[in-house]
Amino acid sequence: MKIKADTLQFLRDIQQHNSKEWMDEHRAYYQAARDNVKTFMRALEEAMNQVDEIEFHRLSRINRDIRFSKDKTPYKDYFWGYLRRFGAVRRGSYTICIEPNGLSSAGGGFYGPNKDDLYRIRKELEMDGGSLRALIDAPTFVNTFTALQGSGVKTAPRGFDKQDPNIDLIRRKQFYAHQAFTDKEVLADDFFDRVLANYQAIRPFFNYMSEVLTTDLNGESIL
């Protein structure tokens, strides 16, 4: 299973010709590129179901929401999708982005935890940051993703001590990790296997977060 050179070329072309008129004239070109990525994701879902449980995969629409944007170009110049894990006990989604010029990536995580989930994560880190640190400092995680990513508040969130030894983790609002791929790597024969390895590398982090978000502070299930 491969990402085709024509798929990346389509995305380069849409960067140069980002208009409805061009898209209307090249609809078959676009559809072939999208079908290639959909087929790739379908194969990822099938493979991941051998080691995890995936509910479904989704590939986002190429149309941009320009209602509140100064940039009125109508189309994205990338394909982005995710594989959602099955059931309330399995939190986190695996993601993939196909974007030219070395901007492709794979990984996953928690990009916008709701208020209750974020508070639960922070309280867990207040009690014990060592478990998460052990995961994100593990050689496989570091070699794949370098570091945990995501934005955070500048100081301590309300109700938390800014002198807490785990404040660097507590102040986060997002918890995710991505691995970047060059265009050459995306088009290589082993890209599919590398994405699967990427997902395996983030799985322990997902398992940790799943346990945190499905239990109370005493470790009792809330499901």
C-alpha positions as CSV (number, residue, x, y, z in Angstrom):
1,M,0.0,0.0,0.0
2,K,1.5,3.3,-1.1
3,I,0.8,7.0,-1.4
4,K,1.2,7.8,-5.1
5,A,3.4,10.5,-6.5
6,D,0.3,11.9,-8.3
7,T,-1.3,12.5,-4.9
8,L,1.4,14.7,-3.7
9,Q,1.5,16.4,-7.1
10,F,-2.2,17.2,-6.9
11,L,-1.6,18.9,-3.5
12,R,1.3,20.9,-5.0
13,D,-1.0,21.9,-7.8
14,I,-3.8,23.0,-5.6
15,Q,-1.3,25.2,-3.8
16,Q,-0.7,27.0,-7.1
17,H,-4.3,26.9,-8.4
18,N,-6.5,27.2,-5.4
19,S,-9.8,28.2,-7.0
20,K,-13.2,26.7,-7.7
21,E,-12.7,27.0,-11.4
22,W,-9.5,25.0,-11.4
23,M,-11.0,22.4,-9.1
24,D,-14.0,22.0,-11.3
25,E,-11.8,21.4,-14.3
26,H,-9.7,18.8,-12.4
27,R,-12.3,17.0,-10.3
28,A,-11.2,13.6,-11.5
29,Y,-7.5,14.4,-10.6
30,Y,-8.7,15.4,-7.1
31,Q,-10.9,12.3,-6.7
32,A,-8.0,10.0,-7.7
33,A,-5.8,11.6,-5.1
34,R,-8.5,11.4,-2.4
35,D,-9.2,7.8,-3.2
36,N,-5.5,7.0,-2.9
37,V,-5.5,8.4,0.6
38,K,-8.8,6.8,1.6
39,T,-7.5,3.4,0.4
40,F,-4.3,4.0,2.5
41,M,-6.3,4.8,5.6
42,R,-8.7,1.8,5.0
43,A,-5.6,-0.4,5.0
44,L,-4.3,1.3,8.2
45,E,-7.6,0.6,9.9
46,E,-7.5,-3.0,8.9
47,A,-3.9,-3.4,10.1
48,M,-4.5,-1.6,13.4
49,N,-7.5,-3.8,14.1
50,Q,-5.0,-6.6,14.5
51,V,-3.4,-4.9,17.5
52,D,-6.1,-2.4,18.7
53,E,-9.8,-1.8,18.2
54,I,-10.7,0.9,15.7
55,E,-14.2,2.1,15.4
56,F,-13.8,3.9,12.1
57,H,-11.6,6.2,10.0
58,R,-12.4,9.6,8.7
59,L,-10.8,11.8,6.0
60,S,-11.6,15.5,6.3
61,R,-13.2,17.4,3.5
62,I,-10.8,19.4,1.3
63,N,-13.1,22.5,1.4
64,R,-11.9,25.1,3.9
65,D,-14.3,26.9,6.3
66,I,-13.6,30.5,5.2
67,R,-16.5,32.2,7.0
68,F,-14.3,33.7,9.7
69,S,-10.9,33.6,7.9
70,K,-9.0,36.4,6.2
71,D,-7.6,33.7,3.9
72,K,-10.4,33.1,1.3
73,T,-8.8,30.3,-0.6
74,P,-11.4,27.6,-0.9
75,Y,-9.4,24.4,-0.5
76,K,-6.9,22.8,1.9
77,D,-3.6,21.8,0.3
78,Y,-3.3,18.7,2.4
79,F,-5.3,15.5,3.3
80,W,-5.8,15.0,7.0
81,G,-7.6,12.1,8.6
82,Y,-7.9,10.0,11.8
83,L,-8.6,6.5,13.1
84,R,-10.9,6.6,16.1
85,R,-10.4,3.9,18.7
86,F,-13.4,1.9,19.7
87,G,-15.4,2.2,22.9
88,A,-15.4,4.5,25.9
89,V,-12.5,2.6,27.5
90,R,-10.2,3.4,24.6
91,R,-9.3,7.1,24.3
92,G,-7.3,8.9,21.7
93,S,-7.2,8.8,17.9
94,Y,-4.4,8.0,15.5
95,T,-3.9,10.8,12.9
96,I,-2.3,11.2,9.5
97,C,-1.6,14.2,7.4
98,I,-0.4,14.0,3.8
99,E,1.1,17.4,2.8
100,P,3.8,18.2,0.3
101,N,7.1,20.0,1.1
102,G,8.0,17.8,4.0
103,L,4.9,18.7,6.1
104,S,3.4,15.2,6.2
105,S,3.0,13.6,9.6
106,A,1.5,10.8,11.6
107,G,0.8,10.5,15.3
108,G,-2.2,11.4,17.5
109,G,-3.3,12.5,20.9
110,F,-5.6,14.9,22.6
111,Y,-5.9,18.2,20.8
112,G,-8.8,19.8,22.7
113,P,-9.7,18.0,25.9
114,N,-13.0,19.2,27.4
115,K,-12.9,21.0,30.7
116,D,-13.6,18.0,32.8
117,D,-11.1,15.8,31.0
118,L,-8.4,18.4,31.2
119,Y,-9.0,18.9,35.0
120,R,-8.8,15.1,35.5
121,I,-5.5,14.9,33.6
122,R,-4.1,17.8,35.6
123,K,-5.1,16.3,38.9
124,E,-3.5,13.0,38.0
125,L,-0.3,14.8,37.0
126,E,-0.4,16.7,40.3
127,M,-0.5,13.4,42.2
128,D,2.0,11.6,39.9
129,G,3.8,13.0,37.0
130,G,6.3,10.2,36.9
131,S,4.2,7.7,35.0
132,L,3.6,10.1,32.1
133,R,7.3,11.2,32.1
134,A,8.4,7.6,31.9
135,L,6.2,7.1,28.8
136,I,7.3,10.2,27.0
137,D,11.0,9.7,28.0
138,A,11.0,6.1,26.8
139,P,13.5,5.6,23.9
140,T,10.8,4.4,21.4
141,F,8.7,7.5,22.1
142,V,11.7,9.9,21.9
143,N,13.1,8.3,18.8
144,T,9.8,8.5,17.0
145,F,8.3,11.8,18.2
146,T,11.2,13.6,19.9
147,A,8.9,15.0,22.6
148,L,5.3,15.5,23.7
149,Q,3.7,18.4,21.9
150,G,0.8,20.8,22.4
151,S,0.1,24.3,23.7
152,G,-0.4,25.3,27.3
153,V,-1.0,28.2,29.7
154,K,1.9,30.4,30.6
155,T,1.6,30.0,34.3
156,A,-0.1,27.6,36.7
157,P,-3.8,26.9,35.9
158,R,-6.2,28.1,38.6
159,G,-6.1,25.9,41.7
160,F,-2.7,24.5,41.0
161,D,0.7,25.4,42.6
162,K,3.1,27.1,40.2
163,Q,5.9,25.5,42.2
164,D,4.6,22.0,41.6
165,P,7.5,19.8,40.2
166,N,5.1,18.7,37.5
167,I,3.9,22.2,36.5
168,D,5.4,21.9,33.1
169,L,3.0,19.0,32.4
170,I,0.1,20.4,34.4
171,R,-0.1,23.7,32.5
172,R,-0.6,21.9,29.2
173,K,-3.9,22.2,27.4
174,Q,-3.0,19.7,24.6
175,F,-1.2,16.4,24.7
176,Y,-0.2,15.0,21.4
177,A,2.8,13.8,19.4
178,H,3.6,13.8,15.6
179,Q,6.4,12.4,13.5
180,A,7.2,14.4,10.4
181,F,8.0,12.8,7.0
182,T,9.7,14.1,4.0
183,D,8.1,13.8,0.6
184,K,10.6,11.1,-0.3
185,E,9.7,9.1,2.8
186,V,5.9,9.5,2.1
187,L,6.4,8.0,-1.4
188,A,8.7,5.2,-0.2
189,D,7.7,1.6,-0.2
190,D,8.0,1.3,3.6
191,F,5.9,4.4,4.5
192,F,2.8,2.3,5.4
193,D,5.0,0.2,7.8
194,R,6.5,3.3,9.3
195,V,3.1,4.8,10.0
196,L,2.0,1.5,11.7
197,A,5.2,1.6,13.8
198,N,4.4,5.3,14.6
199,Y,1.0,4.2,15.9
200,Q,2.5,1.4,18.0
201,A,4.9,3.9,19.5
202,I,2.1,6.2,20.7
203,R,-0.1,3.4,21.9
204,P,1.3,3.2,25.5
205,F,0.6,6.9,25.9
206,F,-3.0,6.3,24.7
207,N,-3.4,3.5,27.2
208,Y,-2.2,5.7,30.0
209,M,-4.6,8.5,29.1
210,S,-7.4,6.0,28.7
211,E,-6.9,4.7,32.2
212,V,-6.8,8.3,33.6
213,L,-9.9,9.5,31.8
214,T,-12.0,6.5,32.7
215,T,-11.3,6.5,36.4
216,D,-11.7,8.9,39.3
217,L,-8.9,10.1,41.5
218,N,-9.1,6.9,43.6
219,G,-8.6,4.8,40.5
220,E,-12.2,3.6,40.4
221,S,-13.9,3.2,37.1
222,I,-16.4,6.0,36.1
223,L,-17.9,4.1,33.2
